[in-house]
Amino acid sequence: MVAAPEIPGPRRGSSLRTAILLPLASLVLLGFAASWTLYVLASRASMGGVVERLVLETTAVLDARLSRILEAPRHVGITVAEFARQVEDPESSLDLFQRVFRAQLGKVPELNIAAIGFRDGEYAEAQRLGDGRILVGRAGRATGGALESWTCDEEGNPSELYATRPGYDPRTRPWYQRRAETRMPGWSSVYSYYSNQDLAVSAGYPVLAGGEVLAVVSVTTTLKGIHDFLNTMPQGRRGVLSILDREGRTIAVTGKYPVSLDGDGRLPAAEASGNSLLAKASPLLPLKVKPESSSLRFRLEGVRYIAGISELRNDEWDLGWRVVAILPESEFTERMTESDVRGGFVFLLLLSLALLVAWLTVDGLTEPLSQLEAAVRDLAFARFSEDSGGTVRALARRGDEIGRLAASFDNMRSSLLISFETLRSNLEEKEVLLKEVHHRVKNNLQVISSMLSIQAGEIEDPKALEAFAACQERILAMAFVHEGVYQSGLYTEVEMEEYLGRICSSLRWSRAAGGPRIDIRVDAREIRLPLSQAIPCGLIVNELAVNALKHAFPGERPGAVLVVLAREDPGYRLIVEDDGVGEAPSGTSVPGIGRTLVESLVSQLRGTVTAAARPDGSGLRVDIRFGPL
């Protein structure tokens, strides 16, 4: 008996649970979503002004700290210039200036070089190295115009020559020329150190004598120092802090590397900054307009930013630098977001508890229905297990509606069980009878074949013997079908590979035994046909194979016969071909009754037949196409 297919059913109890739990969960979720949305909108609106003030406070802090850094070289320059006026012969006191400069650099870590250059080319300095050491240096007549740098002992006296650079004249340096030209103190433009090409800015102060410039005092700080200072501020880790000049060119910006001059020897524009955030945001900011302390909101690549811009305060010598802070809103709203997340977590917890209580309440109602539904599914697939029956009988003992429903189902189940057993018994009897029918038909056909074989023993006429042999082979071809059916237990379909193989194997034994080597091969893999098509196919193969064995290989000629049955949309294709001497008379190339029988069988299959030489020009190919019934 063929079992009913297993069809997945609906999830037990899911519909009733959903009907109860979904409205409750929806109401709770809707109430929270409405209140939470109103809270978020209100909090964000109130936070908008606070965030802007925080950004402006960030720029103010940055401005104040930068002003203190820049105030140091300015005050030191004023002090040294005042000291130079009081020295009786300053041009002959380079050693004295070296000691003063060294002392100032030791007190003020923001300074890098303190120097004085005289109108006759004499020069004295003190310079801080990257490792913190302080060198003293001088240039002029005593050094032959070279700039000599010396390390110092603990007393501050030059002890060992550290480096010498020829051709140094302070009067050609930018910090000297601008102050000598204006005769006023002020800041220089950004320039490169003579010694190591580091970028620096200098606070310069001219020393006048009789209205003429006697010397210029220069106290510098490097852009690398300002860059390092920016990187110490925590806001630069998520956004960008930068110092720009009036033209919107970058003095310093947070990041891995300090700025460097471009190919034209100028500071890079903000749009070409090495900091990608500053480069992308600069077209959105008013960087070339004198700013008031202001903030600006914008969105960049899906992220909301707030920018604060202010001009450097306490800029007594008109340096003209601007402070720009660009920070993501999340920098300030992160704590609020964390609060929102905690609120959402509390909501999810309460919602989960509500659903758990509702689930436990509903489970007492839906579980009996789920058990009864499982019993119904077992019955639908003819499964009558004792577990299923015990469950139904237990539910039937309940005194409520579910118990009465279970009792009615149990009565119906008992009646159906008796009916199914009766049907199963009848079906098994019919299967036995059907198998016996096929067995007896096969036996009867073999008896007929044996009778023909006995009768052929008394016939001497070759044509009559050939006719008897042909009839015997046709009967065996039909007998093989019934033999395969009762052996396989498939009463509606025939495995064509096995069936056609039996036919060809029988022909090889009866027709080709003792003669030249003729191979018969069959290829019908995974093809099954109903009896109404399998028997005509078998008889056609029998007729065509016999014809090939009789006529295609005269004398001792060896060869092969190939039988192929394959699917071909929308039906099947049957090919019987040989590599023998070639095509016989026209038509199906099967003479006599065989030709008539093949045409009749092809017509019975509602197919078409063609016969021609094989593609290589040898032998014969009979091609039959037919569709499904």
C-alpha positions in Angstrom: 0.0 0.0 0.0 1.4 3.5 -0.9 1.4 5.7 2.1 -0.1 9.2 2.0 2.5 12.0 1.6 3.6 13.9 4.8 2.2 17.4 4.5 3.4 19.9 7.0 0.5 21.4 9.0 0.0 24.7 10.7 1.9 25.4 13.9 -0.3 24.1 16.6 -2.0 26.6 18.8 -0.4 29.5 16.9 -3.6 31.1 15.6 -5.4 31.3 19.0 -2.3 32.5 20.8 -1.7 35.2 18.1 -5.3 36.3 18.4 -4.9 37.0 22.1 -1.3 38.1 22.3 -1.1 40.3 19.2 -3.7 43.0 20.4 -2.1 43.2 23.8 1.4 43.5 22.5 0.3 46.1 19.9 -1.4 48.3 22.5 1.7 48.2 24.8 4.0 48.9 21.9 1.9 51.7 20.4 1.7 53.4 23.8 5.4 53.3 24.4 6.3 54.3 20.9 4.0 57.4 21.1 5.4 58.5 24.5 9.0 57.7 23.6 8.7 59.6 20.4 7.3 62.7 22.1 10.1 62.5 24.7 12.8 62.2 22.1 11.5 65.1 20.1 11.2 67.3 23.1 14.6 66.4 24.4 16.3 66.9 21.1 14.7 70.3 20.7 15.9 71.4 24.1 19.3 70.0 23.5 19.8 71.9 20.2 20.7 75.2 21.8 22.7 73.5 24.5 24.8 71.6 21.9 25.5 74.8 20.0 26.7 76.5 23.2 28.9 73.5 23.9 30.5 73.8 20.5 31.2 77.5 21.0 32.6 76.7 24.4 34.9 74.2 22.8 36.2 76.9 20.4 36.5 79.3 23.3 38.6 76.8 25.3 40.7 76.1 22.2 41.1 79.9 21.6 42.1 80.6 25.2 44.7 77.8 25.3 46.1 78.8 21.9 46.3 82.4 23.0 48.3 81.4 26.0 50.7 79.5 23.8 51.2 82.4 21.4 51.3 85.0 24.3 54.5 83.4 25.6 56.7 84.2 22.5 55.2 87.7 22.3 56.0 88.5 25.9 59.5 87.0 25.7 60.2 89.0 22.5 59.1 92.2 24.3 61.2 91.4 27.3 64.4 90.5 25.3 64.0 93.7 23.2 63.7 95.8 26.3 66.8 94.0 27.7 68.7 94.7 24.4 68.0 98.4 24.7 69.7 98.4 28.1 72.8 96.5 27.0 75.6 99.1 26.4 77.1 97.3 23.4 74.6 94.7 22.3 76.4 93.7 19.1 79.4 92.6 21.2 77.3 90.8 23.8 76.3 87.7 21.8 77.3 85.4 24.7 75.1 87.3 27.0 72.1 87.0 24.7 72.7 83.3 24.4 72.5 82.8 28.1 69.4 85.0 28.3 67.7 83.0 25.5 68.7 79.7 27.0 67.2 80.7 30.3 63.9 81.8 28.7 63.6 78.5 26.7 64.2 76.6 30.0 61.3 78.4 31.6 58.7 78.5 28.8 58.3 75.0 27.1 56.1 76.5 24.3 59.2 78.3 22.8 61.4 76.7 20.2 63.9 79.4 19.2 64.7 82.8 20.7 67.1 84.8 18.7 68.4 88.3 17.9 69.8 89.5 14.5 71.8 92.7 14.2 71.9 95.0 11.2 75.6 94.1 10.6 74.7 90.4 10.3 75.7 89.3 13.8 73.3 86.7 15.2 72.7 84.8 18.5 70.1 82.2 19.4 69.0 79.4 21.7 67.1 76.5 20.2 65.1 73.6 21.7 65.7 70.2 20.0 63.0 67.5 19.6 64.5 65.5 22.5 64.3 68.5 24.9 67.9 69.6 24.8 68.7 73.3 24.3 71.5 74.5 22.0 73.0 77.9 21.7 74.2 79.3 18.4 75.7 82.3 16.7 76.7 83.6 13.3 78.7 86.5 12.0 82.2 87.6 11.6 83.6 85.2 14.2 82.1 82.2 12.5 82.9 83.3 8.9 79.2 83.7 8.2 78.3 80.2 9.3 75.6 79.3 11.8 77.3 77.3 14.6 75.1 75.4 17.1 76.7 74.3 20.4 75.6 72.0 23.3 76.0 73.5 26.7 77.3 72.4 30.1 75.4 72.5 33.3 76.5 76.2 33.7 75.0 77.1 30.3 78.4 77.6 28.6 79.0 76.3 25.1 80.9 73.0 25.4 80.8 71.0 22.1 80.0 72.0 18.5 76.8 70.3 17.5 76.3 71.5 13.9 77.5 74.2 11.5 75.6 75.6 8.5 77.4 78.0 6.1 76.1 81.2 4.7 73.6 82.3 7.3 72.6 85.9 7.4 69.7 86.9 9.7 69.0 90.0 7.6 67.7 87.7 4.8 65.2 85.8 7.0 61.5 86.6 6.8 61.2 87.4 10.5 63.9 90.1 10.2 62.9 91.6 6.9 59.3 92.3 7.9 60.1 93.9 11.2 62.9 96.0 9.7 60.6 97.2 7.0 57.7 98.2 9.3 59.8 99.1 12.4 56.8 97.7 14.4 56.5 94.6 16.5 54.3 91.8 15.0 54.0 88.3 13.8 55.7 86.9 10.8 54.1 84.8 8.2 54.7 81.0 8.3 58.3 80.2 7.2 60.7 77.3 7.2 63.6 77.0 9.7 67.0 77.5 8.2 68.3 74.5 10.1 65.7 71.7 9.6 62.9 73.1 7.4 60.3 72.8 10.2 57.5 75.3 9.7 57.3 78.1 12.3 55.8 81.5 13.1 57.8 84.2 14.9 56.9 87.0 17.3 59.3 89.8 16.2 60.3 93.0 18.0 62.6 95.6 16.4 65.2 97.3 18.6 65.6 100.9 17.4 68.5 103.3 17.9 68.2 106.8 16.7 65.2 105.9 14.7 67.1 103.2 12.9 66.7 99.4 13.3 69.7 98.2 15.4 68.4 94.6 15.7 65.3 92.4 15.6 64.4 90.0 18.4 62.6 86.8 17.2 60.8 84.2 19.4 59.3 81.4 17.5 57.0 78.5 18.0 56.6 75.7 15.4 53.5 74.6 13.7 54.3 71.1 14.9 54.1 72.3 18.5 50.6 73.8 17.7 49.6 70.5 16.0 50.7 68.5 19.0 48.7 70.8 21.2 45.6 70.3 19.2 46.0 66.5 19.4 46.0 66.7 23.2 42.4 68.0 23.2 39.9 65.1 23.5 37.4 66.6 21.1 39.8 66.1 18.2 39.5 62.3 18.5 36.0 62.2 17.1 35.8 65.4 15.1 38.5 67.9 13.9 40.1 70.9 15.5 42.0 73.3 13.2 43.7 76.6 13.1 43.4 78.6 9.8 44.7 81.9 8.5 42.7 84.7 6.9 42.9 83.0 3.4 41.5 79.7 4.7 44.8 78.0 4.7 45.7 75.4 7.3 48.1 76.3 10.1 47.5 73.2 12.1 44.9 70.4 12.2 44.3 67.4 14.4 45.6 64.2 12.8 48.6 62.1 12.4 50.9 64.6 10.7 51.5 68.3 10.9 51.0 70.5 7.8 53.6 71.0 5.2 53.9 73.4 2.3 52.4 72.6 -1.1 54.1 72.6 -4.4 53.9 76.4 -4.6 55.6 76.8 -1.3 52.3 77.9 0.4 50.3 76.4 3.2 47.6 74.0 2.0 44.1 75.2 1.6 41.5 73.7 4.0 40.0 71.9 0.9 43.3 70.2 0.4 44.0 69.4 4.1 45.3 66.0 5.1 42.4 65.7 7.4 39.6 64.3 5.3 36.8 65.7 7.5 38.1 69.2 7.3 38.7 68.9 3.5 35.1 67.7 2.9 33.5 70.2 5.3 35.4 73.3 4.3 33.2 74.1 1.2 30.2 74.3 3.6 31.9 76.8 6.0 32.5 80.6 5.7 36.3 80.3 6.1 37.3 83.4 4.2 34.9 85.8 5.9 35.9 87.5 9.2 33.9 85.5 11.6 32.0 86.3 14.7 31.8 83.5 17.2 29.1 81.4 15.5 28.1 77.8 14.9 26.8 76.0 11.9 25.0 72.7 11.4 25.4 70.5 8.4 25.2 66.9 7.3 28.1 65.1 5.7 27.9 61.5 4.4 24.9 60.8 6.5 26.4 62.2 9.8 25.2 65.4 11.4 28.0 67.8 12.4 28.2 71.1 14.3 31.0 73.6 13.4 32.1 76.4 15.6 34.2 79.2 14.2 35.8 82.1 16.0 38.7 84.6 15.5 41.7 84.4 17.7 41.2 86.7 20.8 43.8 88.9 22.4 45.5 89.1 19.0 47.3 92.4 19.7 49.8 92.0 16.8 47.1 91.0 14.3 48.1 87.4 13.6 44.6 86.9 12.0 44.2 83.2 12.8 40.9 81.5 13.2 39.8 78.6 15.4 37.5 76.0 13.7 36.0 73.0 15.6 33.9 70.5 13.7 32.3 67.9 15.9 29.6 65.2 15.3 26.4 65.8 17.2 26.8 62.4 18.7 29.8 63.9 20.7 27.2 65.8 22.8 24.1 63.7 22.5 25.8 60.4 23.3 24.7 60.4 26.9 21.1 61.2 25.8 21.3 58.3 23.3 22.5 56.0 26.1 19.5 57.2 28.2 17.2 56.4 25.3 18.7 52.9 25.0 18.2 52.3 28.7 14.6 53.4 28.4 14.1 51.1 25.4 15.6 48.3 27.3 13.2 48.8 30.2 10.3 48.9 27.8 11.4 45.6 26.2 11.7 44.1 29.6 8.2 45.1 30.6 6.8 44.0 27.3 8.5 40.7 27.6 7.1 40.2 31.1 3.6 41.1 29.9 3.9 38.7 27.0 5.1 36.0 29.3 2.2 36.4 31.6 -0.2 36.4 28.7 1.5 33.4 27.2 1.2 31.3 30.4 -2.5 32.3 30.7 -3.3 31.4 27.1 -1.3 28.2 27.2 -3.8 26.6 29.5 -6.5 27.1 26.8 -4.5 26.4 23.7 -2.6 23.3 24.8 -5.6 20.9 24.8 -6.6 22.2 21.4 -3.0 21.6 20.2 -3.2 18.0 21.4 -6.5 17.5 19.8 -5.2 19.0 16.5 -2.2 16.6 16.6 -4.6 13.7 17.0 -6.6 14.9 14.0 -3.4 15.1 11.9 -2.5 11.6 12.8 -6.0 10.5 11.7 -5.7 12.4 8.4 -2.6 10.4 7.6 -4.0 7.1 8.8 -1.8 6.9 11.8 -3.6 5.3 14.8 -1.0 5.4 17.5 -1.8 4.5 21.1 -0.3 7.8 22.3 -2.7 9.8 20.1 -5.7 7.7 21.3 -4.7 8.0 25.0 -4.5 11.8 24.6 -7.9 12.0 23.0 -9.5 9.8 25.7 -7.8 11.9 28.5 -9.3 15.1 27.0 -12.7 13.4 26.7 -12.9 13.1 30.4 -12.9 16.9 30.8 -16.3 18.3 31.6 -16.1 21.4 29.4 -16.6 22.0 25.7 -13.2 20.7 24.8 -14.0 17.4 26.6 -17.2 17.0 24.6 -15.4 17.8 21.4 -12.7 15.2 22.2 -15.4 12.6 23.0 -17.1 13.1 19.7 -13.8 12.9 17.9 -12.9 9.7 19.8 -16.1 8.0 18.6 -15.4 9.1 15.0 -11.8 7.9 15.3 -13.0 4.4 16.5 -15.4 4.1 13.5 -12.7 5.3 11.0 -10.2 2.9 12.5 -12.5 -0.1 11.7 -13.1 1.3 8.2 -9.4 1.8 7.5 -8.5 -1.7 8.7 -11.1 -3.1 6.3 -9.8 -1.0 3.4 -6.3 -2.0 4.1 -7.1 -5.7 4.2 -9.0 -5.3 0.8 -6.2 -3.4 -0.7 -3.6 -6.1 0.3 -5.8 -8.8 -1.2 -6.1 -6.9 -4.4 -2.4 -6.4 -4.6 -1.8 -10.1 -4.1 -4.4 -10.9 -6.8 -2.9 -8.3 -9.3 0.6 -9.7 -8.7 -0.8 -13.2 -9.3 -2.4 -12.1 -12.5 0.8 -10.7 -13.9 2.7 -13.8 -12.8 0.2 -16.1 -14.6 0.1 -13.9 -17.7 3.9 -14.1 -17.9 3.8 -17.9 -17.3 1.1 -18.4 -20.0 3.1 -16.4 -22.5 6.2 -18.5 -21.8 4.1 -21.6 -22.2 2.9 -20.3 -25.6 6.5 -19.6 -26.5 7.6 -23.1 -25.5 4.8 -24.6 -27.5 5.9 -22.6 -30.6 9.4 -23.8 -30.0 8.3 -27.5 -29.8 6.1 -27.1 -32.9 9.1 -25.5 -34.8 11.0 -28.6 -34.2 8.7 -30.5 -36.6 9.0 -27.8 -39.4 11.6 -28.0 -42.1 10.7 -25.0 -44.2 13.2 -22.2 -43.3 10.7 -19.4 -43.8 8.2 -21.1 -41.5 10.9 -21.6 -38.9 11.8 -17.9 -39.2 8.2 -16.9 -38.7 7.9 -19.2 -35.6 11.0 -17.7 -34.2 9.8 -14.2 -34.7 6.5 -14.9 -33.1 8.3 -16.6 -30.2 10.5 -13.4 -29.7 7.4 -11.1 -29.8 5.7 -13.2 -27.1 8.8 -13.2 -24.9 9.0 -9.4 -25.3 5.4 -9.1 -23.8 6.2 -11.7 -21.2 9.2 -9.7 -19.9 6.9 -6.8 -19.1 4.7 -8.9 -16.8 7.7 -10.5 -15.2 9.2 -7.1 -14.4 5.9 -5.9 -13.0 5.3 -8.7 -10.5 9.0 -8.8 -9.5 9.3 -5.0 -8.8 5.8 -4.4 -7.3 5.3 -1.4 -9.6 1.9 -2.0 -11.2 1.6 1.2 -13.1 5.1 1.8 -14.6 7.9 -0.2 -16.1 11.6 0.4 -15.6 12.6 0.6 -19.3 16.4 0.1 -18.8 15.8 -3.3 -17.3 12.9 -4.2 -19.7 14.7 -3.3 -22.9 17.9 -4.9 -21.6 16.1 -8.2 -21.1 14.7 -8.1 -24.6 18.1 -7.4 -26.1 19.9 -9.9 -23.9 17.4 -12.6 -25.1 18.0 -11.6 -28.8 21.8 -11.7 -28.3 21.5 -15.3 -27.0 19.0 -16.5 -29.6 20.2 -14.6 -32.7 23.8 -13.7 -32.3 25.1 -16.8 -30.4 27.7 -18.7 -32.3 27.9 -16.0 -35.1 30.2 -13.0 -35.5 30.7 -10.8 -32.5 27.7 -8.4 -32.4 27.2 -6.2 -29.4 23.8 -4.9 -28.3 23.7 -2.0 -25.9 20.8 -0.3 -24.2 20.6 3.2 -22.6 17.3 4.0 -21.0 18.4 5.3 -17.6 15.8 6.7 -15.3 13.0 6.2 -17.8 9.7 4.7 -16.6 6.7 4.2 -18.9 3.2 3.0 -18.2 2.2 -0.5 -19.5 0.3 1.0 -22.4 3.5 2.5 -23.8 6.1 0.1 -22.4 4.8 -2.9 -24.4 4.6 -1.2 -27.8 8.2 0.2 -27.2 9.4 -3.3 -26.3 7.9 -4.8 -29.4 9.3 -2.0 -31.6 12.8 -2.6 -30.2 12.4 -6.3 -30.7 11.4 -5.9 -34.4 14.2 -3.4 -35.2 16.9 -5.3 -33.3 15.9 -8.6 -35.0 16.0 -6.8 -38.4 19.5 -5.4 -37.6 20.8 -8.8 -36.5 19.4 -10.5 -39.7 20.3 -8.0 -42.4 23.0 -5.5 -41.2 25.9 -7.9 -40.6 26.1 -10.4 -43.5 28.7 -13.1 -43.4 31.1 -12.8 -40.5 30.9 -9.0 -40.3 31.1 -7.8 -36.6 29.3 -4.8 -35.3 27.0 -3.2 -32.7 23.4 -2.3 -32.2 22.5 0.6 -30.0 19.1 1.2 -28.4 18.5 4.6 -26.7 15.4 5.8 -25.0 15.5 9.4 -23.6 13.2 12.2 -22.6 12.7 14.9 -25.2 10.3 17.7 -24.4 7.4 17.2 -24.6 7.7 13.4 -24.8 10.3 10.7 -25.5 12.7 9.7 -28.3 13.5 6.1 -29.2 16.6 5.4 -31.4 17.6 2.0 -32.7 20.8 2.1 -34.8 23.5 -0.2 -36.1 26.8 0.2 -37.9 26.1 -2.5 -40.5 26.0 -2.4 -44.3 23.4 0.3 -44.5 19.7 1.1 -45.3 17.4 -1.7 -46.5 14.3 -0.9 -48.6 12.4 2.3 -47.9 10.0 3.0 -45.1 11.1 1.8 -41.7 13.7 -0.4 -43.2 11.9 -3.4 -41.6 10.5 -5.7 -44.4 7.4 -7.8 -44.4 5.2 -8.1 -41.3 7.8 -6.5 -39.1 7.4 -3.2 -41.0 3.6 -3.4 -40.7 3.9 -4.2 -37.0 6.4 -1.3 -36.3 4.2 1.2 -38.1 1.1 0.0 -36.2 2.9 0.2 -32.9 4.2 3.7 -33.6 0.7 4.7 -34.5 -0.5 3.2 -31.2 2.1 5.4 -29.4 0.8 8.4 -31.5 4.4 9.0 -32.7 6.4 9.4 -35.8 9.2 7.3 -37.3 12.0 8.1 -39.7 14.9 5.9 -41.0 18.2 7.1 -42.4 21.9 6.4 -42.4 23.8 7.4 -39.3 25.4 10.9 -39.3 28.8 9.3 -40.3 27.1 7.6 -43.3 27.4 4.1 -42.0 24.7 1.7 -40.9 21.1 2.6 -40.3 19.3 4.7 -37.7 15.5 4.4 -37.0 14.3 7.4 -35.0 10.9 7.3 -33.3 9.4 10.3 -31.4 6.3 10.0 -29.3 4.6 11.9 -26.5 3.1 11.0 -23.1 -0.4 9.6 -23.0 
